[in-house]
Amino acid sequence: MKVKKNFKEGDKVVMHSCVEAAMYNGKVWECSTDSFVDKANDEVVYLQGFSGSFVCEYLQLVNVPATINDMQILIHDNAVKKGFWEDEEWNFAEKIALIHSELSEALEANRLPHNKGYCKVVVSDITKIKDDAEFLKKFEAQVKNTVDDELADSVIRICDLAEVEEIALELHVQAKMRYNSLREYKHGKNY
């Protein structure tokens, strides 16, 4: 007998072990309804932005920070625990250069022929591995140093620096998105 998932409206989930999981590659979906049993006796749920219901057996609940600001705090706390802020005399330019280095690593991964620099697995399948040693082995073999991984590193470093600088990054991103939506095509430039 299948284990009931009992998803609730607002839960964040990712698809796994199905064709759609490969198509959406780790996309986080929000449940727009509680899960329920359909006419075929499958537990299903509706997902925001997805047409029709989806079988819960192929969904996994994810613990996603509610906001970018929440993510900033978690990221900075981990960076402190790992020793990245031991120096009381830190250098802003150095932190920006480290962000730039992550973006350069993404560019180098992108330059590999035949899309070899991109993650070829559904990353949510790896993150659900409970054993840390197995997770590390799979991550290092299938995700590490890909474009996907280096862009994630860039975001992590940006969030860490924003937290130290006491910048409410989420509010600034929202304001900038609105500002950009009101600008002219290509913001008046060639590219």
DRENNUKOL-945612 format. One line per 4 residues: their letters; for each residue x, y, z of N, C-alpha, C, O, CB. Coordinates in Angstrom, 3 decimals. Glycine has a CB too. Layout:
! DRENNUKOL-945612
A = X:Y:Z:X:Y:Z:X:Y:Z:X:Y:Z:X:Y:Z; ...
This chain:
! DRENNUKOL-945612
MKVK = 0.832:-1.193:0.000:0.000:0.000:0.000:0.874:1.253:0.000:1.886:1.310:0.699:-0.945:0.000:1.215; 0.482:2.247:-0.781:1.214:3.496:-0.885:1.050:4.298:0.400:-0.013:4.299:1.021:0.736:4.310:-2.102; 2.130:4.983:0.783:2.088:5.850:1.956:1.459:7.171:1.540:1.858:7.768:0.541:3.517:6.068:2.560; 0.474:7.626:2.308:-0.153:8.913:2.001:0.809:10.040:2.338:1.478:10.022:3.371:-1.483:9.083:2.778
KNFK = 0.862:11.003:1.461:1.749:12.152:1.654:1.063:13.267:2.450:1.705:13.993:3.208:2.217:12.690:0.296; -0.255:13.386:2.261:-1.023:14.423:2.962:-0.438:15.821:2.773:-0.225:16.548:3.743:-1.091:14.103:4.440; -0.177:16.194:1.507:0.307:17.533:1.236:-0.778:18.547:1.559:-1.970:18.271:1.418:0.758:17.664:-0.226; -0.350:19.714:1.989:-1.265:20.808:2.322:-1.065:21.947:1.328:0.018:22.119:0.768:-1.040:21.305:3.784
EGDK = -2.116:22.710:1.122:-2.009:23.903:0.280:-0.865:24.762:0.802:-0.769:25.020:2.001:-3.351:24.710:0.263; 0.002:25.202:-0.107:1.147:26.027:0.267:2.434:25.238:0.453:3.515:25.827:0.482:0.840:26.765:1.523; 2.340:23.893:0.582:3.548:23.077:0.692:4.398:23.237:-0.560:3.870:23.402:-1.659:3.190:21.592:0.914; 5.712:23.189:-0.392:6.648:23.242:-1.507:7.108:21.815:-1.792:7.482:21.080:-0.879:7.866:24.188:-1.194
VVMH = 7.076:21.433:-3.067:7.412:20.073:-3.468:8.264:20.083:-4.734:8.261:21.053:-5.491:6.138:19.246:-3.687; 8.994:18.985:-4.952:9.701:18.753:-6.211:9.275:17.402:-6.751:8.903:16.503:-5.996:11.253:18.817:-6.020; 9.333:17.272:-8.058:8.989:16.011:-8.719:10.211:15.099:-8.714:11.343:15.577:-8.776:8.489:16.257:-10.178; 9.987:13.783:-8.639:11.087:12.825:-8.701:10.607:11.514:-9.331:9.417:11.199:-9.315:11.667:12.568:-7.289
SCVE = 11.547:10.769:-9.877:11.304:9.413:-10.398:10.175:9.345:-11.419:9.393:8.395:-11.428:10.990:8.482:-9.260; 10.096:10.360:-12.281:9.072:10.377:-13.326:9.580:11.219:-14.492:10.571:11.937:-14.361:7.714:10.937:-12.783; 8.902:11.127:-15.623:9.301:11.872:-16.825:9.314:13.374:-16.556:10.227:14.077:-16.990:8.352:11.555:-17.996; 8.306:13.862:-15.843:8.210:15.302:-15.575:9.389:15.798:-14.733:9.815:16.944:-14.877:6.888:15.621:-14.861
AAMY = 9.915:14.941:-13.858:11.053:15.338:-13.025:12.246:15.713:-13.890:12.937:16.692:-13.607:11.437:14.209:-12.058; 12.490:14.946:-14.937:13.594:15.253:-15.848:13.314:16.538:-16.625:14.227:17.321:-16.889:13.829:14.085:-16.824; 12.057:16.752:-16.987:11.684:17.954:-17.739:11.854:19.217:-16.898:12.341:20.235:-17.392:10.238:17.846:-18.227; 11.452:19.151:-15.628:11.447:20.346:-14.779:12.686:20.449:-13.891:12.873:21.463:-13.219:10.208:20.354:-13.915
NGKV = 13.531:19.423:-13.875:14.860:19.429:-13.253:14.956:20.195:-11.933:15.667:21.196:-11.844:15.835:20.006:-14.205; 14.252:19.730:-10.924:14.390:20.298:-9.590:13.552:21.532:-9.313:13.694:22.148:-8.257:15.790:20.627:-9.360; 12.683:21.903:-10.238:11.817:23.062:-10.006:10.984:22.833:-8.757:10.432:21.752:-8.552:10.900:23.326:-11.228; 10.902:23.862:-7.926:10.089:23.795:-6.715:8.685:24.289:-7.067:8.508:25.397:-7.574:10.722:24.647:-5.549
WECS = 7.694:23.442:-6.786:6.292:23.752:-7.053:5.580:24.037:-5.728:5.965:23.512:-4.683:5.596:22.580:-7.818; 4.564:24.854:-5.779:3.739:25.093:-4.595:2.391:24.413:-4.791:1.745:24.569:-5.827:3.558:26.621:-4.331; 1.977:23.657:-3.777:0.667:22.995:-3.831:-0.425:24.053:-3.751:-0.430:24.882:-2.841:0.510:21.952:-2.675; -1.347:24.022:-4.705:-2.446:24.991:-4.687:-3.689:24.407:-4.013:-4.682:25.109:-3.821:-2.784:25.439:-6.118
TDSF = -3.633:23.120:-3.655:-4.724:22.468:-2.903:-4.094:21.507:-1.903:-2.900:21.217:-1.974:-5.725:21.705:-3.868; -4.896:21.023:-0.981:-4.491:19.877:-0.175:-4.538:18.661:-1.085:-5.275:18.662:-2.071:-5.416:19.692:1.094; -3.762:17.613:-0.775:-3.837:16.396:-1.581:-5.147:15.674:-1.296:-5.726:15.795:-0.216:-2.630:15.468:-1.296; -5.599:14.917:-2.296:-6.875:14.199:-2.174:-6.803:12.941:-3.031:-5.914:12.809:-3.873:-8.087:15.103:-2.607
VDKA = -7.728:12.028:-2.819:-7.769:10.794:-3.594:-8.714:10.997:-4.775:-9.868:11.390:-4.602:-8.223:9.585:-2.712; -8.199:10.719:-5.999:-9.014:10.917:-7.198:-9.792:9.645:-7.553:-9.757:8.663:-6.812:-8.126:11.341:-8.381; -10.488:9.671:-8.678:-11.324:8.543:-9.105:-10.524:7.271:-9.356:-11.062:6.170:-9.239:-12.080:8.911:-10.358; -9.234:7.411:-9.702:-8.381:6.246:-9.957:-7.765:5.709:-8.661:-6.947:4.789:-8.678:-7.270:6.610:-10.955
NDEV = -8.174:6.304:-7.547:-7.702:5.918:-6.213:-6.230:6.292:-5.991:-5.542:5.661:-5.189:-7.888:4.414:-6.010; -5.754:7.319:-6.703:-4.405:7.855:-6.494:-4.505:9.109:-5.651:-5.434:9.901:-5.807:-3.696:8.155:-7.847; -3.553:9.285:-4.765:-3.469:10.551:-4.042:-2.858:11.571:-4.990:-1.770:11.351:-5.521:-2.623:10.414:-2.717; -3.546:12.684:-5.205:-3.102:13.715:-6.143:-3.198:15.082:-5.487:-3.808:15.240:-4.429:-3.940:13.679:-7.442
VYLQ = -2.587:16.062:-6.132:-2.637:17.438:-5.655:-2.508:18.347:-6.878:-1.914:17.961:-7.885:-1.504:17.728:-4.593; -3.056:19.533:-6.786:-2.868:20.531:-7.835:-1.665:21.396:-7.469:-1.480:21.770:-6.311:-4.152:21.404:-8.024; -0.845:21.710:-8.487:0.353:22.516:-8.310:0.194:23.827:-9.064:-0.292:23.843:-10.195:1.609:21.756:-8.790; 0.604:24.921:-8.442:0.514:26.225:-9.107:1.352:26.202:-10.380:2.530:25.846:-10.348:0.987:27.369:-8.161
GFSG = 0.745:26.581:-11.495:1.444:26.649:-12.767:1.541:25.336:-13.515:2.155:25.281:-14.580:2.793:27.165:-12.547; 0.944:24.268:-12.980:0.961:22.974:-13.647:-0.461:22.638:-14.069:-1.394:22.803:-13.284:1.552:21.865:-12.724; -0.633:22.173:-15.287:-1.968:21.872:-15.806:-2.430:20.508:-15.308:-1.778:19.498:-15.572:-1.977:21.911:-17.350; -3.524:20.474:-14.607:-4.081:19.226:-14.097:-3.480:18.848:-12.748:-2.584:19.520:-12.237:-3.854:18.106:-15.096
SFVC = -3.991:17.762:-12.186:-3.474:17.291:-10.904:-2.219:16.459:-11.134:-1.921:16.057:-12.259:-4.545:16.467:-10.144; -1.484:16.204:-10.044:-0.243:15.438:-10.133:-0.246:14.379:-9.044:-0.649:14.646:-7.912:1.006:16.363:-10.004; 0.199:13.185:-9.385:0.206:12.063:-8.438:1.257:12.311:-7.352:2.431:12.524:-7.658:0.488:10.715:-9.175; 0.840:12.284:-6.103:1.712:12.607:-4.972:2.873:11.635:-4.795:3.904:11.997:-4.228:0.906:12.641:-3.713
EYLQ = 2.713:10.416:-5.271:3.781:9.416:-5.166:5.083:9.932:-5.778:6.168:9.535:-5.354:3.358:8.109:-5.856; 4.980:10.817:-6.775:6.146:11.329:-7.478:6.531:12.743:-7.039:7.216:13.463:-7.765:5.890:11.312:-8.961; 6.086:13.126:-5.855:6.419:14.432:-5.300:7.101:14.245:-3.953:6.786:13.330:-3.192:5.154:15.315:-5.156; 8.045:15.137:-3.683:8.725:15.126:-2.396:8.617:16.513:-1.781:8.856:17.519:-2.450:10.214:14.693:-2.546
LVNV = 8.261:16.560:-0.517:8.199:17.807:0.229:9.609:18.361:0.376:10.539:17.609:0.670:7.536:17.597:1.619; 9.783:19.654:0.177:11.095:20.271:0.360:10.993:21.384:1.385:9.963:22.043:1.524:11.644:20.816:-0.979; 12.084:21.571:2.094:12.148:22.625:3.090:12.881:23.800:2.467:14.110:23.865:2.492:12.853:22.140:4.400; 12.124:24.712:1.917:12.686:25.872:1.243:12.513:27.079:2.144:11.412:27.327:2.635:12.014:26.106:-0.139
PATI = 13.597:27.847:2.376:13.409:29.066:3.161:12.302:29.911:2.539:12.194:30.009:1.317:14.729:29.875:3.248; 11.497:30.507:3.376:10.326:31.246:2.905:10.709:32.459:2.063:9.976:32.836:1.149:9.482:31.690:4.085; 11.831:33.060:2.359:12.204:34.287:1.663:13.697:34.288:1.365:14.456:33.484:1.904:11.821:35.524:2.496; 14.096:35.202:0.502:15.524:35.396:0.247:16.204:35.823:1.540:17.323:35.397:1.824:15.759:36.453:-0.876
NDMQ = 15.537:36.659:2.323:16.128:37.105:3.590:16.358:35.928:4.538:17.374:35.893:5.233:15.224:38.152:4.263; 15.439:34.968:4.581:15.644:33.763:5.391:16.869:33.003:4.882:17.677:32.509:5.669:14.383:32.850:5.357; 16.992:32.917:3.568:18.116:32.216:2.964:19.431:32.914:3.319:20.425:32.250:3.614:17.942:32.135:1.435; 19.441:34.246:3.291:20.632:35.007:3.661:21.120:34.605:5.046:22.311:34.367:5.248:20.343:36.512:3.618
ILIH = 20.200:34.532:5.991:20.553:34.206:7.380:21.147:32.803:7.464:22.194:32.606:8.082:19.311:34.316:8.300; 20.474:31.819:6.838:20.962:30.435:6.860:22.335:30.322:6.212:23.218:29.642:6.734:19.971:29.508:6.148; 22.514:30.981:5.085:23.780:30.933:4.362:24.891:31.566:5.187:25.982:31.006:5.296:23.654:31.640:3.007; 24.621:32.730:5.767:25.658:33.408:6.558:26.008:32.604:7.808:27.183:32.489:8.158:25.194:34.821:6.955
DNAV = 25.007:32.049:8.482:25.281:31.219:9.662:26.208:30.060:9.311:27.128:29.749:10.067:23.968:30.680:10.260; 25.970:29.425:8.172:26.829:28.319:7.750:28.237:28.819:7.417:29.223:28.166:7.762:26.219:27.600:6.532; 28.336:29.966:6.753:29.651:30.521:6.405:30.454:30.838:7.666:31.666:30.624:7.700:29.492:31.794:5.542; 29.791:31.342:8.689:30.470:31.617:9.967:30.949:30.310:10.592:32.089:30.219:11.049:29.523:32.371:10.949
KKGF = 30.079:29.295:10.612:30.446:27.985:11.184:31.622:27.359:10.451:32.429:26.657:11.060:29.250:27.031:11.142; 31.726:27.604:9.153:32.796:27.014:8.345:34.056:27.883:8.306:34.999:27.567:7.581:32.299:26.779:6.933; 34.080:28.985:9.087:35.292:29.782:9.251:35.520:30.882:8.242:36.603:31.467:8.222:36.432:28.906:9.218; 34.543:31.193:7.398:34.760:32.205:6.364:34.724:33.639:6.880:35.031:34.566:6.130:33.734:32.048:5.295
WEDE = 34.359:33.840:8.134:34.291:35.186:8.691:35.127:35.306:9.964:34.808:36.116:10.835:32.841:35.565:8.980; 36.198:34.505:10.085:37.053:34.568:11.276:37.831:35.868:11.339:38.077:36.403:12.420:38.018:33.391:11.300; 38.219:36.375:10.174:38.971:37.626:10.101:38.065:38.793:10.452:37.045:39.014:9.798:39.583:37.820:8.698; 38.439:39.548:11.493:37.636:40.735:11.812:37.857:41.819:10.768:36.977:42.648:10.537:37.984:41.270:13.218
EWNF = 39.017:41.819:10.142:39.348:42.774:9.093:39.113:42.125:7.736:40.056:41.646:7.106:40.817:43.262:9.226; 37.875:42.106:7.286:37.585:41.517:5.985:37.516:42.614:4.929:37.333:43.790:5.241:36.264:40.714:6.026; 37.664:42.205:3.685:37.806:43.139:2.585:36.613:42.988:1.633:36.393:41.912:1.077:39.145:42.908:1.838; 35.850:44.063:1.447:34.685:44.041:0.563:35.078:43.655:-0.859:34.408:42.840:-1.493:33.992:45.405:0.562
AEKI = 36.150:44.233:-1.351:36.591:43.953:-2.726:36.923:42.468:-2.896:36.637:41.880:-3.939:37.823:44.819:-3.087; 37.525:41.869:-1.871:37.845:40.438:-1.934:36.564:39.606:-2.027:36.505:38.639:-2.787:38.673:40.011:-0.695; 35.555:39.974:-1.266:34.281:39.243:-1.298:33.622:39.362:-2.680:33.067:38.389:-3.190:33.321:39.777:-0.200; 33.685:40.546:-3.279:33.148:40.743:-4.626:33.953:39.914:-5.631:33.375:39.323:-6.543:33.174:42.250:-5.016
ALIH = 35.262:39.864:-5.476:36.104:39.066:-6.373:35.758:37.581:-6.262:35.781:36.866:-7.264:37.598:39.290:-6.053; 35.440:37.113:-5.060:35.050:35.711:-4.887:33.722:35.419:-5.582:33.537:34.342:-6.148:34.951:35.364:-3.393; 32.797:36.382:-5.538:31.531:36.225:-6.272:31.835:36.148:-7.766:31.311:35.292:-8.478:30.544:37.408:-5.965; 32.684:37.051:-8.221:33.078:37.064:-9.631:33.744:35.749:-10.017:33.518:35.244:-11.117:34.026:38.241:-9.915
SELS = 34.561:35.188:-9.130:35.256:33.931:-9.452:34.259:32.790:-9.650:34.470:31.924:-10.498:36.258:33.567:-8.337; 33.176:32.786:-8.872:32.152:31.749:-9.045:31.477:31.897:-10.411:31.200:30.903:-11.082:31.094:31.826:-7.907; 31.215:33.135:-10.816:30.618:33.372:-12.133:31.583:32.976:-13.251:31.161:32.456:-14.284:30.215:34.851:-12.281; 32.871:33.221:-13.046:33.872:32.809:-14.037:33.929:31.292:-14.145:34.095:30.751:-15.239:35.260:33.365:-13.670
EALE = 33.791:30.600:-13.007:33.774:29.139:-13.034:32.543:28.626:-13.781:32.620:27.615:-14.480:33.801:28.574:-11.602; 31.406:29.317:-13.640:30.203:28.949:-14.402:30.457:29.134:-15.895:30.054:28.302:-16.707:28.979:29.799:-13.952; 31.123:30.223:-16.251:31.456:30.469:-17.656:32.371:29.369:-18.202:32.162:28.885:-19.315:32.129:31.845:-17.815; 33.363:28.983:-17.438:34.276:27.922:-17.879:33.539:26.594:-18.054:33.805:25.859:-19.005:35.425:27.756:-16.875
ANRL = 32.620:26.285:-17.146:31.837:25.051:-17.287:30.959:25.120:-18.532:30.787:24.119:-19.227:30.965:24.810:-16.032; 30.409:26.289:-18.813:29.569:26.487:-19.993:30.349:26.306:-21.290:29.774:25.928:-22.311:28.944:27.869:-19.959; 31.629:26.569:-21.259:32.462:26.487:-22.467:32.764:25.055:-22.877:33.246:24.834:-23.988:33.760:27.227:-22.250; 32.503:24.086:-22.032:32.765:22.692:-22.389:31.845:22.275:-23.537:30.687:22.691:-23.579:32.565:21.760:-21.160
PHNK = 32.344:21.464:-24.462:31.527:21.076:-25.621:30.375:20.149:-25.243:30.435:19.436:-24.242:32.397:20.398:-26.665; 29.342:20.174:-26.051:28.201:19.246:-25.952:27.498:19.307:-24.596:27.052:18.281:-24.082:28.669:17.824:-26.208; 27.399:20.501:-24.015:26.708:20.696:-22.731:27.285:19.851:-21.596:26.572:19.531:-20.645:25.243:20.375:-22.890; 28.553:19.490:-21.681:29.170:18.672:-20.628:29.273:19.425:-19.303:29.435:18.807:-18.251:30.558:18.213:-21.065
GYCK = 29.181:20.726:-19.348:29.312:21.518:-18.128:28.037:21.677:-17.334:28.022:22.364:-16.313:29.822:22.849:-18.465; 26.957:21.046:-17.792:25.671:21.190:-17.110:25.336:19.935:-16.314:25.727:18.826:-16.681:24.556:21.487:-18.120; 24.623:20.124:-15.245:24.179:19.015:-14.397:23.205:18.152:-15.198:22.240:18.662:-15.767:23.509:19.539:-13.075; 23.459:16.853:-15.240:22.646:15.939:-16.051:21.670:15.115:-15.219:20.981:14.247:-15.754:23.545:15.010:-16.833
VVVS = 21.606:15.375:-13.930:20.722:14.606:-13.050:19.657:15.534:-12.479:19.813:16.755:-12.490:21.527:13.919:-11.903; 18.590:14.950:-11.989:17.577:15.730:-11.271:18.143:15.955:-9.873:18.200:15.037:-9.055:16.155:14.990:-11.229; 18.555:17.180:-9.616:19.282:17.465:-8.379:18.452:17.133:-7.139:19.019:16.810:-6.095:19.698:18.930:-8.343; 17.132:17.205:-7.230:16.302:16.858:-6.075:16.425:15.376:-5.730:16.231:14.993:-4.576:14.836:17.213:-6.346
DITK = 16.748:14.529:-6.727:16.967:13.105:-6.438:18.207:12.914:-5.570:18.251:12.008:-4.738:17.109:12.302:-7.748; 19.208:13.762:-5.761:20.425:13.679:-4.952:20.190:14.274:-3.569:20.651:13.720:-2.571:21.592:14.402:-5.650; 19.478:15.395:-3.500:19.271:16.032:-2.197:18.409:15.195:-1.262:18.454:15.388:-0.047:18.637:17.388:-2.382; 17.626:14.272:-1.807:16.783:13.440:-0.927:17.551:12.256:-0.333:17.013:11.530:0.503:15.571:12.921:-1.703
IKDD = 18.806:12.056:-0.758:19.625:10.973:-0.190:19.888:11.286:1.276:20.419:12.348:1.599:20.978:10.802:-0.976; 19.526:10.385:2.148:19.632:10.626:3.594:21.060:10.434:4.130:21.485:11.168:5.022:18.683:9.695:4.338; 21.798:9.461:3.599:23.146:9.173:4.059:24.107:10.254:3.546:24.247:10.430:2.336:23.595:7.765:3.588; 24.775:10.984:4.467:25.645:12.094:4.080:26.800:11.658:3.188:27.129:12.353:2.226:26.191:12.768:5.311
AEFL = 27.425:10.513:3.489:28.555:10.040:2.683:28.108:9.739:1.259:28.803:10.083:0.303:29.186:8.787:3.315; 26.956:9.102:1.116:26.433:8.804:-0.223:26.058:10.093:-0.953:26.317:10.233:-2.148:25.206:7.870:-0.130; 25.443:11.039:-0.222:25.096:12.323:-0.823:26.344:13.020:-1.359:26.360:13.471:-2.504:24.380:13.221:0.200; 27.399:13.112:-0.527:28.635:13.771:-0.951:29.221:13.121:-2.193:29.642:13.808:-3.123:29.657:13.748:0.173
KKFE = 29.247:11.795:-2.204:29.802:11.058:-3.343:29.036:11.368:-4.630:29.637:11.651:-5.665:29.774:9.548:-3.065; 27.704:11.311:-4.556:26.870:11.579:-5.745:26.989:13.038:-6.175:27.114:13.331:-7.364:25.388:11.233:-5.460; 26.950:13.966:-5.188:27.029:15.386:-5.508:28.343:15.697:-6.215:28.358:16.369:-7.246:26.890:16.237:-4.236; 29.449:15.203:-5.651:30.757:15.492:-6.237:30.913:14.864:-7.620:31.597:15.422:-8.477:31.863:14.996:-5.318
AQVK = 30.294:13.725:-7.842:30.406:13.046:-9.135:29.480:13.631:-10.195:29.810:13.605:-11.381:30.111:11.576:-8.968; 28.320:14.161:-9.787:27.307:14.522:-10.777:26.908:15.996:-10.807:26.295:16.443:-11.776:26.103:13.718:-10.537; 27.240:16.751:-9.774:26.787:18.148:-9.703:27.951:19.127:-9.601:27.940:20.174:-10.248:25.857:18.336:-8.512; 28.947:18.795:-8.798:30.057:19.702:-8.501:30.703:20.220:-9.776:30.938:19.476:-10.728:31.102:19.002:-7.637
NTVD = 30.983:21.516:-9.766:31.690:22.214:-10.847:30.893:22.352:-12.143:31.468:22.679:-13.180:32.963:21.500:-11.142; 29.594:22.112:-12.106:28.755:22.354:-13.276:28.320:23.819:-13.286:28.485:24.525:-12.291:27.516:21.408:-13.281; 27.770:24.273:-14.401:27.225:25.624:-14.471:26.212:25.819:-13.342:26.212:26.847:-12.665:26.566:25.888:-15.856; 25.354:24.823:-13.150:24.316:24.886:-12.129:24.918:25.119:-10.740:24.451:25.966:-9.979:23.489:23.596:-12.138
DELA = 25.960:24.353:-10.429:26.629:24.410:-9.137:27.314:25.757:-8.927:27.230:26.337:-7.844:27.647:23.280:-9.020; 27.987:26.253:-9.954:28.716:27.517:-9.820:27.769:28.710:-9.710:28.062:29.672:-8.999:29.655:27.711:-11.009; 26.628:28.651:-10.415:25.637:29.731:-10.237:25.072:29.702:-8.824:24.838:30.748:-8.220:24.487:29.604:-11.274; 24.852:28.490:-8.295:24.387:28.378:-6.899:25.435:28.966:-5.951:25.086:29.683:-5.013:24.097:26.887:-6.527
DSVI = 26.712:28.668:-6.190:27.782:29.244:-5.364:27.754:30.772:-5.419:27.959:31.434:-4.402:29.158:28.724:-5.828; 27.501:31.328:-6.600:27.439:32.785:-6.756:26.330:33.370:-5.892:26.537:34.354:-5.182:27.216:33.164:-8.232; 25.155:32.758:-5.959:24.015:33.236:-5.164:24.328:33.117:-3.675:24.010:34.016:-2.896:22.730:32.438:-5.509; 24.948:32.011:-3.284:25.302:31.812:-1.876:26.251:32.906:-1.405:26.056:33.473:-0.330:25.941:30.427:-1.666
RICD = 27.263:33.204:-2.188:28.218:34.256:-1.786:27.545:35.639:-1.755:27.842:36.451:-0.878:29.429:34.281:-2.757; 26.651:35.904:-2.695:25.939:37.186:-2.702:25.064:37.306:-1.458:25.063:38.346:-0.798:25.077:37.330:-3.982; 24.327:36.257:-1.137:23.465:36.288:0.058:24.286:36.451:1.324:23.885:37.186:2.227:22.621:35.010:0.149; 25.420:35.784:1.407:26.296:35.884:2.579:26.768:37.325:2.767:26.685:37.874:3.866:27.512:34.935:2.436
LAEV = 27.261:37.930:1.694:27.742:39.313:1.772:26.602:40.274:2.106:26.779:41.194:2.905:28.406:39.725:0.448; 25.448:40.068:1.506:24.294:40.941:1.790:23.920:40.880:3.268:23.568:41.899:3.862:23.078:40.539:0.921; 23.992:39.696:3.862:23.656:39.562:5.286:24.644:40.331:6.157:24.243:41.010:7.102:23.636:38.078:5.697; 25.936:40.228:5.841:26.957:40.950:6.611:26.778:42.459:6.459:26.939:43.214:7.417:28.374:40.535:6.158
EEIA = 26.446:42.881:5.252:26.261:44.309:4.971:24.891:44.832:5.422:24.579:46.012:5.259:26.437:44.566:3.483; 24.077:43.927:5.992:22.723:44.267:6.476:21.851:44.844:5.358:21.137:45.830:5.539:22.809:45.276:7.639; 21.939:44.193:4.203:21.131:44.580:3.045:19.957:43.615:2.948:20.151:42.401:2.888:21.980:44.575:1.722; 18.759:44.143:2.931:17.553:43.321:2.756:17.440:43.008:1.263:16.697:43.655:0.525:16.247:44.062:3.297
LELH = 18.192:42.004:0.848:18.339:41.693:-0.573:16.995:41.451:-1.254:16.778:41.901:-2.379:19.226:40.475:-0.747; 16.112:40.756:-0.592:14.812:40.454:-1.197:14.069:41.729:-1.580:13.512:41.813:-2.674:13.957:39.621:-0.238; 14.055:42.713:-0.699:13.362:43.972:-0.993:14.032:44.708:-2.145:13.363:45.311:-2.984:13.326:44.869:0.251; 15.359:44.652:-2.175:16.077:45.318:-3.264:15.857:44.609:-4.595:15.761:45.260:-5.635:17.570:45.385:-2.952
VQAK = 15.778:43.284:-4.573:15.487:42.539:-5.803:14.083:42.888:-6.298:13.878:43.108:-7.492:15.616:41.004:-5.564; 13.127:42.938:-5.385:11.757:43.282:-5.779:11.687:44.690:-6.363:11.036:44.913:-7.384:10.810:43.168:-4.577; 12.362:45.639:-5.710:12.360:47.019:-6.206:13.025:47.096:-7.584:12.534:47.779:-8.483:13.087:47.956:-5.207; 14.147:46.385:-7.738:14.864:46.416:-9.025:14.059:45.744:-10.131:14.072:46.197:-11.276:16.230:45.732:-8.893
MRYN = 13.353:44.654:-9.789:12.501:44.005:-10.791:11.412:44.968:-11.272:11.126:45.039:-12.467:11.861:42.719:-10.210; 10.813:45.703:-10.346:9.780:46.665:-10.739:10.384:47.761:-11.599:9.837:48.122:-12.641:9.096:47.275:-9.499; 11.526:48.292:-11.151:12.211:49.339:-11.910:12.523:48.860:-13.334:12.260:49.570:-14.305:13.513:49.763:-11.190; 13.085:47.649:-13.448:13.437:47.109:-14.770:12.204:46.902:-15.653:12.279:47.060:-16.871:14.185:45.784:-14.614
SLRE = 11.074:46.551:-15.043:9.851:46.349:-15.832:9.356:47.650:-16.449:8.604:47.623:-17.423:8.753:45.743:-14.960; 9.764:48.780:-15.901:9.328:50.084:-16.390:10.327:50.723:-17.361:10.076:51.800:-17.901:9.095:51.011:-15.222; 11.446:50.058:-17.572:12.482:50.596:-18.458:12.189:50.230:-19.911:11.380:49.347:-20.197:13.873:50.070:-18.047; 12.863:50.928:-20.816:12.663:50.659:-22.243:13.308:49.333:-22.653:14.053:48.728:-21.882:13.240:51.808:-23.088
YKHG = 13.015:48.899:-23.856:13.524:47.643:-24.407:15.046:47.598:-24.301:15.726:48.551:-24.682:13.082:47.473:-25.878; 15.570:46.511:-23.792:17.003:46.320:-23.547:17.604:47.486:-22.765:18.803:47.758:-22.841:17.745:46.147:-24.870; 16.753:48.154:-22.027:17.150:49.291:-21.192:17.872:50.358:-22.003:18.726:51.077:-21.485:18.042:48.821:-20.049; 17.511:50.451:-23.306:18.079:51.478:-24.171:19.457:51.172:-24.705:20.127:52.055:-25.241:18.130:52.745:-23.448
KNY = 19.901:49.902:-24.563:21.239:49.547:-25.004:21.174:48.466:-26.077:20.112:47.901:-26.338:22.089:49.076:-23.819; 22.320:48.183:-26.698:22.365:47.150:-27.742:22.235:45.751:-27.173:21.659:44.880:-27.824:23.654:47.256:-28.529; 22.752:45.508:-25.976:22.696:44.192:-25.334:22.862:44.332:-23.848:22.843:43.333:-23.128:23.767:43.257:-25.896
